[in-house]
Amino acid sequence: MVRQAHASTLSAAGGSALRVIMLAPFGIRPKGTLLARMLPLAQALTRRGHLVSIVAPPVHNPEDAGTCHLHGAVRVIHTPRPRTPGPVAVVEQSFTMLRSALATKPDLLHLFKPKGYGGLAALGAPVARIPLVVDTDDWEGPGGWNDLLDYPGYARRLFAWQERDLPRRAAAVTVASRTLESLVWAMGVDPGRVFYLPNGVELVSDGLRPMAAREESSPLLLYTRFWEFSLSEVSALLAAIHRARPAARLMVIGRGEHGEEQQLLALAERDGFRSLLDYRGWLEPAHIPTTLAEAAIALVPARDTLINRARCSAKLLELMAAGLAIVASDVGEARSFIEHEVSGLLIAPGDPAAFAAAVVQLLDDGALRQRLVKGAQAVVAHSGWDRLATVAETAYVTALSAGPRSD
């Protein structure tokens, strides 16, 4: 009855404060999911009066184990490292996450990524009689991260099962893309419990951060983790750009999962466009904005794959917000943010020649660049996390009205 009262008040006035615990897949550093999606959403919800904390296992960042830090009004709790080795450690870490989450007596749990320790901890929500909301922002199973990363076999099977099972157990599901929305529907989840919640950006006083002035000679930019595209196709389009405009320069930010950046540099040497590249490597998040301000045109190539269709690129919005003209492959959520020749240029995937021609067109046409930047800024102005937080609230209303699920 208490949760139903919360739901009706929240639905009617957007007012009653909820205690929300978000379960993270890994720590605050160095991965992007928590920083680019969960944390800004949590901060937007706190600005709307809710009490939000994040519980994260110290995966990838063992130095943060057992710590608690405030990020704005959001408390991020990194659980201690397991004391036991082997498979028992998985159970211990998952139980520790659940115990930390329940200690604050939350109204609901919001699981980010239906996988790993957080996914196992979320199984305790029905036992604790707490509604569960599941967020999915990319594809983990076959055709997704299971194929990209060197997980052991048991982990692949676990993640694929969690991705199928946890949304069905949830009282509500938030999805970052229309592809994920369809996939969750196909799992048998009632469409009325599925909420489209794409990635957003942080706005300043409901506006945009001031843009840096770009020079005609400002370089191109490729901001990537490399798995998104075919190295051979990107090599072909970069070679074509270099042949057409030998004076152009391309900053490359990022690092691959399997050393793909070194493969790109080797291809550049082989194909004669090494002088085009200014490889900056992996950068700390705090250094990204100043680097983006150096560039004028961003290249966002992508293969037409399930994982690329399923994800909602936070980087794409970051580039648009930074005032860069965008050339992107027409795959997945790119079309949700970019209207061709209005807020960017969309190129059919698998056509490096057309991609290179579009980049050269922007290099030569300053007026078109400015028009696309203005169009992108208009899109970004409606993509703030404060606006998107209302979608999360609607999902919470649905979850609180339904109560915990046991199936």
C-alpha positions in Angstrom: 0.0 0.0 0.0 2.9 2.4 0.8 4.4 1.8 -2.6 1.1 2.2 -4.4 0.7 5.6 -2.6 4.2 6.5 -3.8 3.2 5.6 -7.3 0.0 7.6 -7.5 1.7 10.7 -6.0 4.6 10.4 -8.4 2.3 9.9 -11.3 0.1 12.8 -10.5 2.6 15.4 -9.5 6.1 14.1 -10.1 6.7 14.9 -6.5 7.0 12.2 -3.9 10.6 11.3 -3.2 11.6 7.7 -3.9 14.5 5.8 -2.5 16.2 4.2 -5.6 19.1 1.9 -5.6 20.9 1.4 -8.9 22.9 -1.8 -9.3 26.0 -1.3 -11.5 27.8 -3.9 -13.6 31.2 -2.6 -12.6 32.9 0.3 -10.8 32.9 4.0 -11.5 36.1 3.7 -13.4 37.2 3.1 -16.1 34.2 1.9 -18.1 31.8 4.3 -19.7 28.3 2.8 -18.9 28.2 4.1 -15.3 29.7 7.6 -16.2 27.7 8.1 -19.4 24.3 6.6 -18.5 23.7 5.5 -15.0 25.4 8.3 -13.1 23.9 11.2 -15.1 20.5 9.6 -14.9 20.9 9.2 -11.1 21.9 12.8 -10.8 19.0 14.0 -12.8 16.6 12.0 -10.6 18.2 13.6 -7.5 17.5 17.0 -9.0 13.9 16.0 -9.2 13.8 15.2 -5.5 14.5 11.5 -5.4 17.2 9.8 -3.2 19.4 7.7 -5.5 22.5 5.6 -4.6 24.6 3.3 -6.7 26.0 0.0 -5.6 28.9 -1.2 -7.7 31.2 -4.2 -7.5 34.9 -3.3 -7.8 35.3 -4.9 -11.2 38.2 -3.4 -13.2 38.9 -1.0 -10.3 39.9 -3.1 -7.2 41.5 0.0 -5.6 38.0 1.4 -5.0 36.8 -1.7 -3.1 35.0 -0.8 0.1 34.8 2.9 -0.6 31.9 5.3 -0.7 32.0 8.6 -2.6 29.5 11.4 -3.4 29.1 12.4 -7.0 26.9 15.4 -6.6 24.0 14.2 -4.6 24.5 10.6 -5.6 26.3 8.2 -3.3 28.4 5.5 -5.1 29.1 2.5 -2.9 31.8 0.2 -4.1 31.4 -3.1 -2.3 34.4 -4.9 -0.7 36.4 -7.5 -2.6 35.3 -11.1 -1.9 37.2 -12.8 0.8 36.8 -16.2 -0.8 38.3 -17.4 -4.1 36.8 -19.2 -7.1 33.1 -19.6 -7.7 32.2 -18.9 -4.1 33.5 -15.4 -4.7 30.8 -14.8 -7.2 28.1 -15.7 -4.7 29.8 -13.6 -2.0 30.1 -10.5 -4.2 26.5 -10.8 -5.4 25.2 -11.2 -1.9 27.3 -8.3 -0.7 25.8 -6.1 -3.4 22.2 -7.1 -2.4 22.9 -6.6 1.3 24.3 -3.1 0.6 21.3 -2.2 -1.6 18.8 -3.3 1.0 20.5 -1.5 3.8 18.9 1.8 2.7 15.4 0.3 2.6 14.8 1.3 -1.1 11.5 1.6 -2.7 12.9 -0.2 -5.8 16.0 -1.5 -7.4 17.1 -0.4 -10.9 19.6 -2.9 -12.4 21.9 -1.6 -15.1 22.9 -4.3 -17.5 21.2 -7.7 -17.0 24.4 -9.5 -16.3 27.2 -10.3 -13.9 27.2 -9.7 -10.1 24.5 -7.1 -10.3 22.2 -9.4 -12.2 22.7 -12.1 -9.6 22.1 -9.7 -6.8 18.8 -8.6 -8.5 17.4 -12.1 -8.1 17.0 -11.2 -4.5 14.5 -8.4 -5.2 11.4 -10.6 -5.1 12.5 -12.2 -1.9 12.9 -8.8 -0.3 9.5 -7.8 -1.8 11.1 -4.9 -3.7 10.1 -4.1 -7.3 12.9 -4.5 -9.8 13.5 -2.3 -12.9 16.0 -3.7 -15.4 17.9 -1.4 -17.8 19.6 -2.8 -21.0 21.8 -0.5 -23.1 23.4 -2.9 -25.4 23.4 -6.6 -26.4 25.4 -9.1 -24.3 24.6 -12.5 -25.7 25.2 -14.1 -29.2 26.0 -11.4 -31.7 27.0 -9.0 -28.8 29.7 -8.7 -26.1 29.8 -12.5 -25.7 31.4 -12.6 -29.2 33.6 -9.6 -28.7 35.3 -10.4 -25.4 37.2 -13.4 -24.3 34.8 -14.5 -21.6 35.1 -18.1 -20.4 32.4 -20.5 -21.5 30.5 -20.5 -18.2 30.4 -16.7 -18.2 29.0 -16.6 -21.7 26.2 -19.0 -20.8 25.5 -17.1 -17.6 25.3 -13.7 -19.4 23.1 -15.0 -22.2 20.7 -16.5 -19.6 20.6 -13.3 -17.5 19.9 -11.2 -20.6 16.9 -13.3 -21.5 15.6 -14.1 -17.9 16.0 -10.9 -15.9 13.8 -8.6 -18.1 11.0 -11.2 -17.7 11.4 -11.0 -14.0 11.3 -7.2 -13.9 8.3 -5.1 -13.0 9.5 -2.6 -15.7 12.3 -2.5 -18.3 14.2 0.5 -19.6 15.9 0.2 -23.0 18.4 2.4 -24.7 17.4 1.6 -28.3 14.4 0.6 -30.5 16.2 -2.6 -31.4 16.5 -3.5 -27.7 12.8 -2.6 -27.3 11.9 -5.1 -30.0 14.2 -7.8 -28.5 12.7 -7.4 -25.0 9.2 -7.6 -26.5 10.3 -10.8 -28.2 11.3 -12.2 -24.8 7.6 -12.1 -23.9 7.8 -8.9 -21.8 4.5 -6.9 -22.0 5.1 -3.8 -24.1 3.4 -1.8 -21.4 6.3 -2.6 -19.1 9.0 -1.5 -21.6 10.2 2.1 -21.7 12.4 3.6 -24.4 15.1 5.6 -22.5 18.0 6.6 -24.9 21.2 8.1 -23.7 21.3 11.8 -23.1 23.7 14.7 -22.4 24.2 17.0 -19.4 22.9 20.5 -20.3 23.8 23.7 -18.5 20.8 25.7 -17.2 18.7 23.9 -19.7 21.0 24.9 -22.5 24.2 23.9 -24.2 27.8 24.4 -23.1 29.5 27.1 -25.1 31.2 25.7 -28.3 34.8 26.3 -29.1 35.5 28.3 -32.3 36.7 26.1 -35.1 39.3 27.0 -37.6 39.2 26.0 -41.3 42.2 23.8 -40.6 40.7 22.1 -37.5 41.3 18.4 -37.8 39.0 15.5 -38.3 38.2 13.2 -35.3 37.6 9.5 -34.9 36.6 8.7 -31.2 36.2 5.0 -30.9 36.8 1.6 -29.2 37.4 0.1 -32.7 35.1 -2.9 -32.5 32.2 -0.8 -34.0 33.6 -0.9 -37.5 35.5 -2.9 -40.0 39.2 -2.0 -40.0 39.6 -2.7 -43.7 36.6 -0.4 -44.6 37.9 2.4 -42.3 41.4 2.0 -43.8 39.9 2.3 -47.3 37.9 5.4 -46.4 40.8 7.1 -44.7 43.1 6.3 -47.6 40.5 7.9 -49.9 40.3 11.0 -47.7 44.1 11.3 -47.7 44.3 11.0 -51.5 41.7 13.7 -52.0 42.9 16.1 -49.3 46.6 15.3 -48.4 46.7 18.2 -45.9 43.9 16.9 -43.8 44.6 15.5 -40.3 42.7 13.0 -38.3 42.9 12.8 -34.5 42.1 9.2 -33.2 41.0 8.8 -29.6 40.5 5.4 -28.0 41.9 2.0 -27.7 40.6 -1.4 -29.0 39.7 -4.5 -27.0 42.4 -6.5 -28.8 45.0 -4.0 -30.0 43.0 -2.9 -33.0 44.6 0.6 -32.9 47.9 -1.0 -33.7 46.3 -2.8 -36.6 45.0 0.5 -37.9 48.4 2.2 -37.7 49.9 -0.8 -39.5 47.3 -0.5 -42.3 48.0 3.3 -42.5 51.7 2.5 -43.0 50.9 -0.1 -45.7 48.3 2.0 -47.5 50.2 5.3 -47.4 48.0 7.5 -45.1 50.0 7.4 -41.9 50.7 11.1 -42.1 46.9 11.6 -41.9 46.7 10.1 -38.4 47.4 11.8 -35.0 46.8 8.9 -32.6 46.1 10.2 -29.1 45.3 6.8 -27.4 42.9 6.3 -24.5 42.2 9.6 -22.6 40.9 10.2 -19.2 37.2 11.4 -19.4 38.2 14.9 -18.0 40.5 15.4 -21.0 38.0 14.5 -23.7 36.2 17.9 -23.9 39.3 19.9 -24.7 40.4 17.3 -27.3 36.9 17.4 -29.0 37.2 21.2 -29.1 40.3 20.9 -31.4 38.3 19.1 -34.1 35.7 20.3 -36.6 34.3 17.1 -38.2 33.7 13.7 -36.5 33.7 10.4 -38.3 31.3 7.8 -36.8 31.6 4.6 -38.9 29.8 1.4 -37.9 29.1 -2.0 -39.3 25.5 -3.1 -39.6 25.6 -5.7 -36.8 23.2 -6.6 -34.0 25.3 -5.0 -31.3 25.6 -1.7 -33.3 21.9 -1.7 -33.9 21.2 -2.4 -30.2 23.4 0.2 -28.6 22.7 3.9 -28.2 26.0 5.7 -28.7 26.7 8.2 -25.9 29.7 9.2 -27.9 27.5 10.3 -30.8 25.6 12.7 -28.6 28.8 13.9 -27.0 30.2 14.8 -30.4 27.0 16.6 -31.4 27.0 18.5 -28.2 30.6 19.5 -28.7 29.8 21.3 -31.9 31.3 18.9 -34.4 29.7 18.2 -37.8 29.0 14.5 -38.0 29.4 11.9 -40.7 27.9 8.6 -39.4 26.9 5.2 -40.7 23.2 4.8 -40.9 23.0 2.0 -38.4 20.7 1.6 -35.4 20.0 4.6 -33.2 22.1 7.0 -35.4 18.9 7.8 -37.3 17.1 8.7 -34.0 19.5 11.6 -33.6 20.7 12.5 -37.0 18.5 13.7 -39.9 20.5 13.5 -43.1 21.7 16.9 -44.3 20.0 18.6 -41.3 21.9 17.5 -38.2 24.6 15.4 -39.8 25.3 13.2 -42.8 24.1 9.5 -42.8 25.9 7.1 -45.0 24.8 3.5 -45.8 27.0 1.0 -44.0 29.6 -0.9 -46.0 30.3 2.0 -48.5 33.7 3.5 -47.6 33.9 5.5 -50.8 30.6 7.2 -50.1 31.7 7.9 -46.5 35.0 9.4 -47.7 33.2 11.6 -50.2 30.9 12.9 -47.5 33.9 13.8 -45.3 35.6 15.6 -48.2 32.3 17.5 -49.0 32.3 18.8 -45.4 36.0 19.7 -45.6 35.2 21.9 -48.6 31.9 23.4 -47.5 32.1 25.5 -44.4 28.5 26.7 -44.7 27.2 23.1 -44.7 29.3 22.3 -41.7 27.8 25.2 -39.8 24.3 24.2 -40.8 24.8 20.6 -39.6 26.3 21.8 -36.3 23.2 24.1 -35.7 20.9 21.2 -36.5 22.8 18.9 -34.2 22.6 21.4 -31.4 18.9 21.6 -31.7 18.7 17.8 -31.3 21.0 17.9 -28.3 18.9 20.7 -26.6 16.0 18.1 -26.4 18.2 15.3 -25.2 19.0 16.4 -21.6 19.0 13.9 -18.8 16.5 16.0 -16.8 14.0 15.4 -19.6 14.9 11.7 -19.8 14.6 11.3 -16.1 10.8 11.6 -16.5 10.9 8.4 -18.5 12.6 6.6 -15.6 10.0 8.0 -13.3 7.2 6.6 -15.5 9.0 3.2 -15.4 9.2 3.5 -11.6 5.4 4.2 -11.4 4.7 1.1 -13.4 7.0 -1.0 -11.3 5.7 0.3 -8.0 2.1 -0.2 -9.1 2.9 -3.8 -10.2 4.9 -4.6 -7.1 7.7 -7.3 -7.0 7.5 -10.2 -9.5 8.4 -13.8 -8.6 8.4 -15.3 -12.1 
